[in-house]
Amino acid sequence: MRYFLYARKSTDDEDRQILSIEAQLVELRAFAKRENLFVYKEVVEKYTAKEPGRPLFNDMLKSVEKGEADALLAWHPDRLARNSVDGGRIIFLLDRGVIKDLKFPTYRLDNNAQGKFMLSIAFGQSKYYIDALSENIRRGIRLKLSKGVWPQWAPVGYLNDRQTRTIVIDKDKAPFIKKTFELYSTGAYTLYRLRETINACGLTGTKNRTLAVCNYQHILKNPIYYGIIRYKGEIYEGKHEPIITKKLFDKCQEVMLRRGKPKKSVRYFVLRDLMMRCGECGRMITAETQKGFVYYRCTKRYTNCKQKYTREEALAAQIRKAIQKVSLCDDWTKRILEQLEKDKNSSVQSSRPQQQNLQAKILELENKINKLIDVYLEGGLLLEEYQRKKESFINEKKKLQETLRDFVAGGNNWFEQTKEFVTSLNTAHCAIAEGNLESQKEFLKKIGSNFILKERRLVFSTGSPYRGFLLDAPYLTWRRGRDSNPGSLTAHMFSRHARSTAPAPLQNI
């Protein structure tokens, strides 16, 4: 009789069960030689037998049905089938005489009623083994998730720690992951441009494969990077160290949602991001191209506005002038940073009541989560409602934990942000020297807001995005009056805090 020699392992991953196929082939070839069996063809398959649909296995049985071979040779019945469909098919072919014999080095089969009965038991045991194994794996996964441990292969930016069975930050790739979120949150990067930028820096996926656009989309939508595990639609608190903050993650989701809306293809105008308004009628400022030049103008919607067009070059010159006004010299930067360090130490003590309040809120949310689980187990909530409420509580808890961490790290987090702001003022001349209007626009957004275009002049409020924490910073020992550097807008802003916390007036560039 002509035998198909069939060897199988459960995965196509070359690093897993790597010796399984080789060991089966050695034993089966030796058995065939010892029993004087004619091997018509060897079939090696790397596919699980838990579900029907193995391509090589199905082709082999079709060949037997066509009469190309008469029998099968395998290491054990579980190599042929671990599911009821494939097992029943083999027994049915034995009944019809299509398969004339089955040979196993580890199992004896007689082609009679008793032999087929014992073979069905062997197939049943194989199915029971795989089902029990799956249940044990799911139980282990549930236990890991309850402890906040990621249960699968680590995503890009993390590594699997074989000793602790947890994931740890990949120091080589984590900075690229953080940079991915930071760039995308600006809204200036599409997924394609983001892929080109980050891949050029050297970020790769598993087995050093180049990341595709869909990989970056998955990374940007994966909450594991801010410390939350999402598994089969439910979220859990992770115990691993986050790479980014939830605030940065939420900002990226807003950008992705905005980009996901269908819109017409339009040209990108740099200064439109300033969201300028007309100083006469209050309508938004739009941009258009005329004879190769970019002009900004009032939309004049439903109004008779008399404001004229303004060339982009004219606005760029005004922006450079505004940046020059707030540029800090090295000496002033050093003095300001020294004073900030002193104020930081005194503010740590005063932030303790806020820390205790945050800790109480976190504890209250933990109690709510525990009660929510009890209500769900008692049947008081549907699964969808339970998952939705749990996700809301966990995300709120994560925000409070990040806020608490900021308090502990730097007294309401004002120190690092103020330090960053002052340092950026010291490097303002770089934005001018580069001649990049995009970077100059981003710098202008740091020092101002409420941009208004009137009579071809750009005016704005010096209440910048940093103003909120600047007003909360403890500048109690700073000078009240005008300082010795009259050209420094920053110095006036700092001294103005000591005099009043009223909103800053519009400044004419």
N, C-alpha and C positions, 0 to 999 in steps of 0.2 A: 504494500500500500504506500501511497505517496502522502507524506506528512507536511503540513505547514508547521514550522517552528515559530512559536509566538512568544515574544518577550515584551514586557511592559513595565513602565514605572509611572507614577502618578503625576509627574510634573515635567514641563519642558525646560525648567531652569537647570542649566548645566552644573550649577554649584550645589544642587540638592539631589540626593539619592544618586550621586555620580557613579557609585560602584554597583548599583542595583542591576542595571542592564548587563554590564560585563560579567557579573557573577552568574546571572541566569544563563547567558549564552554559553559560558564555559561548562556549567553543569548539564545543560540540555544537549550540547554536542557530545559530551562524554557518554551520557545516557543513550543517545541515539546510536552511537558506535557500539556500545556494550549490548544493546538489544537488537542490533542489525536492522535499524529503522532507516528507510530511505527518506531523506529530507528534501522535499521538492523545492521549498523556498523558505527563507528566514524573513520574518516580519517583526520589526522592532518599532514599538509605539511609545510615545511619551505623552500620555493622556490619561486622565482619571477615568476609572470605570464606575464611578458613583452614579453617573447619569448615562443613558444610552446616547449614541451618536458618535462613537469613535470612528473616524473615517477609514483607517487602515483595517480595523477589526471588521467593519461592514464589508469592505472590499474583499477581505479574506473569505468570509462566509459566502459571498456571491460567487467567488471562484470555485468554492467547494460545490455549490449548487449547480454550477456549469459543468462539473465533472473534471476540473483541472487538477484537483487533489481529492483524497479520500478521508483524511483524518487530521487531527490536531495534536500538537505536542506543546505542552506548557509546563511551567514549574509547579503550579498549584492551581486548583479551580478558581481561586480569587484573582488570578492573572487574567482569566477569561471574562469574568463577570462579577460585579459587586452590586448589580441592580436586578430587579425582577424581570425586566424586559429581555435583556441579553441572556440571562440564565434560562428563561423559558424558551427562548429561541433556539438555544443549543440543544436542550432536551427534546424540543419538537423535531429538530433535524435528525436527532438520534432515532426518534420514533419512526420517522419516514425512511430511515436508512440512507439519507444523504450523507451524514457524517457516520462513517462505519466504525470509527474507533477514536478514543481519547486516551492519551498517555500523559502521566505525571510522574516524575521521579519521587515525589513525596506523597502520592496518593494513588491507591489501586482502584481501578474501575472495571467492573464487568458489565458488558453490554447486554444486560437483562433487566427485568423488572426491579430486582433488589438493587442492582447497581445504579439504575436511574433514580431510584428513591434516595439512595445515599448521596448521589450527586446533587439532587435538589436540596438535601439537608446542608451539604457543603456550601452551595450557593446562598442558602438562607443564612448560614453562619457568617458568610462574608458580608452580606448586606447588614446583618445585625452589628457586626464589628464596625463598619463604616458609619452606621447611624449612631451607635454609642460614642464613637470617637468624635463625631460632629457635635453631639450634645455636650460632651466633656469640654470641647474647645469653646463652645458658646458659654458654658458656665464659667470657664476661666476668663473669657473676655468680659463677661458681666462683672466679675470680681475686680478685674483690673480697672474697669471704668468707674466702679464705685469708689476706688482708691485714687482716682484721678490719674491713672497711668495709661498712656497711649498703647493700644493692644496690637498694633500692626508694625510693618516696616516704617521706619522714621521718614517723614517727609523731607524734602530738600531744605537744608538749613539745620537739620538735627541729625544725630547719630544714635544708633541703638547701643545702649550700655549692657553688655552681656552679663555683667556681674550683678547689677541692681535691677535688670529687666525693665529699665525705663529709657527715656530718650534724653539726651543732653545736647547742648548747643554745639553745632559744628563751627568752630572758630574760623575756618577758612571760608565757608559759604554764608554764614549768618550775616556778615556785613553787607553782602550783595542782596540778600533778602530784604534787609532793612532799607537799603537804597532803592530797591524796587518799589516799595510802598511809598517812600518819600517822593520819588519822581512822579509816580502816578497820581499822587494826591494833589500835585500842582495843577492838574487838568491840562497840562501842555503836552502830555505824552499819550499817544495811542498805544494799543497793545503791540502793534507791529514795531513802532519806534522804540518802545520799551524793550522789546526782545532784542533788537539790534544793539541797543545801548548796553544792556546788561550782559548779553552774551559776549560782546566785545571785551568786557572787563574780565571775563574768564569764568563766569558761573556755568556749571554743568549739572546735570541731573544724576540719577543712579547710573552706575557703570560709565560715568563720564560722558554720557550722551548729551548732545546739544538740546537745549530746551526749545520747545515750539511755542507758538502763540497761545494754544490751549493750555499749556503748562503754566504760563504766566497768569492766565485768567483763573485757573484753579488755585494758584498761590494767593492771588489777591482776594479770593473769596473764602479762603480757609481760615477759620477763627483760631486754629491751633497756634498761630503765630503771636496772638496776644494772650494765650494761656487758657483757651477754652477748647474742649474736645467736642466735635460734632461726629456722632456715630449713628448711622441709620435714622436720621431725622431727629435725634434727641441730643441735647448738649449736656456736658458734664464739666465740672471744675477740674482743670488740669493741675498737676503738681509740678510740671516742668517749668523751666525758666522761660518767660516770654521773650521774643525778639523785638516786638513793637508794642506800642500802647494801644488800648482800645480806641482812644480818640483818633489816632492815625488810621486805624482800620476802618472806623466809621466814615472818615473823610473819603477814603478810597471807594467805599460802597456808594457814597453820594455821587462821586465822579463817574463811576461805572453806570449807575442808574441814569445819570444825565446823558452819558454818551450812548446808552442803549436805546434812547428814544430816536425814532427815525426823523431825519431832518435833511434839508436840502444841502447839497455841497456848496459851501461858500468859501470865499478867500479869507485867510486868517489875517486880521489886522491887529498889530501888537497892542496898541493903546486902547482898544475896545474893552480890554479886561479891567480898565480903571473905572468902568461904569460911570462915565462922566454925564453930567446933566447940563442943560442949557441954563445960563444965568439969567435969561430974560423970561422964558416961559416955563422952565422946569422940565421940559421934555428930554428924553434920552438923546445922547450924542451918538450918531452912527458914522460909518466910514465908507468911502467909495474911492475908486480909482478913475482919474481923468488925465488923459494924455501922458500916462506913465507915472503920474504922481499920486500919492495918497492924500486925500483930504478928509477932514473931520468936520461934521456939520450937525446942526439940530435936525431932528426928524420932522419938526414943524407939523406934527399931526394935530388936526382940528384947531389950528391956531395960526395967526398971521405974525409969525416971528420974523424979525428983521436981522437976525444974526447972520454973519457971513461965514464962508468956508475958511478953514484954517489948515495950512499945510502941515504934514507930519514933521517935516524938518524944523518948523518953527516951534512946535510943541516939544520936540526933542531938545532943542536949545534951552527952553525954559526949564525942563526937567533937570538938565545938567547944572543949571544955575542953582536950582533948589538944593541939589545934592551937595554942591560946593558949600552952601551956607551951613549945613549941619555937620560937615566933616570935622572930626576931632583930631587934634594933634596928639602925638605919642605921650607928651608930658601930661596933658589933661586926662587922657585915657588911663594912665597909670594912677593918678591921684584919685580918680573916680572909683576905680576898681579896688583900691586900698580902703576907701571909705565904705564901699559895699561889703567888703569882708568883715569890717567891724560891726556894721548894722545887722549882718546875717547872724552873728553870734548872739546878739541881744534879742533877736526875734524868735530864736528857737524856744526860749523859755516861755514867751508869751503865746506860742501856738499850742501849748499842751491842752488847754480846754477844748480847742477844736479837734485835736486828735482823739480825746476821750469821747467826744460827741460822735465822731465818725466810727469809732470802735463800737459804740452802742448801736448805731444804725446797722452795721455789718452783722452784729449778733442778732438783731431783730430780723434781718433778712434770712439768716440761717434758720431761725425758728420757723419762719414762714415756709421755707423750703421743706423742712421736716414735716410740718403739718400738712403741706400740700401732698406729699407722698402718702401720708396716712389716709387722707381723704380719697386719693386715687385707689389705694388698695382696698378701701371699704366700698368701692363702687360709686362714690359720689361724683366722680368726674369722668368724662370720656377721655380716651387716650390723646386725641388732638388738643383738647382743651388743657389737659395736664401738661403736655409738652410745651404748649404756647406760654402758659403761666410760669412754668419752670424756667424757660429760656429768658423770660422777662426778669425774673428774680435774680438769676445768675448773672446776667449782663449788668444789672443795676449794682449787684454786689461787687462785680469786677471794677466798675467805675469808682466805687467808694474805696476799694482797696488801692487803686492807683492814686487816688487823691490823698489817702492816708500815707502812702509811700512817699509822695511828694512832700508832705508836711514833715515827715521824719527826715527826709534827705536834705531839705533846704528851707524849712520855714515857709510854708504856703507856696513853695516853688518859685517865688519871685526872684530869688537870687540868680539862679541859672539863666532865666529869661532876661533879666536886666543886664547881666554880664554879657549875654549874647548880643543884646541891643547896643550896648556901649561899644563892644568890639566891632560890630558892624558899622557904627559911625566912624570908627577909626580907620576902617578900610573902605570908606565911601569913595575915596579918590580912585580906587581900583575899578569901580564900576564906570567911572568917567573915562579912565585911561583905556579900558577895553573897547570902548566905543560900541558896545552891544546894547541896543535899545531895550531888548528883552530884560537883561539884568538890571538896567537903570529903572525900568518900570517896576520890577519887583522890589527894588530898594525904595522907590518912592512910596509904594504901598505900605512899607514898614513905618514910615515917618508921617504918613498922612492918610486922610480918608475924606469922604464927601467931596469928590472932585467936581468942580464946576468950570465950564468953559463959557466965558463972556467977553465979547469984543476982542476975540482972538487971544485972550490971556487965560491961563489956567490958574485957578485959585483952589485952595483946599484947606481943610481943617487939620491942625496939628495934633488932633486927638487920634493918634495912630492906633493900630491894633494892640500895641504894647501898653497903651494908656491905662487899661484896666488894672494890670498888676503894678504899674508904676505908681498909681495913686494909693495902692495898698502897701507899698514898700515903706519901711520905717526910716525915712530920710529926716529924722528929727534933729540931727546935728548939722544939717547942711545950711549954707548961708541963705538968708531970706532975700537979700537985695540982688541987684544986678551985679554980676561978677566982672572980673577983669578981662574977660574975653567977649566983647560985645558982638562979635560975629558968630557966636556959637548959639544956634537955636536950641541945642540940647540943654545947655546951661540954663537958658531962660525957662525951658520946660520944667527942669528940676526945681528951680527956685520958685516957679509959679505954684508948684504943689504946696509949698509951705505957706503961701499966701491964700490960696483958694483951690477948691476942688471943682470949680465950675467948669463946664465944657469949654474947650479951647476955641478961640475965634477963628474965622477964616483968615488965611494968610495969603497975601498976593505975591506970587512969584516975581 
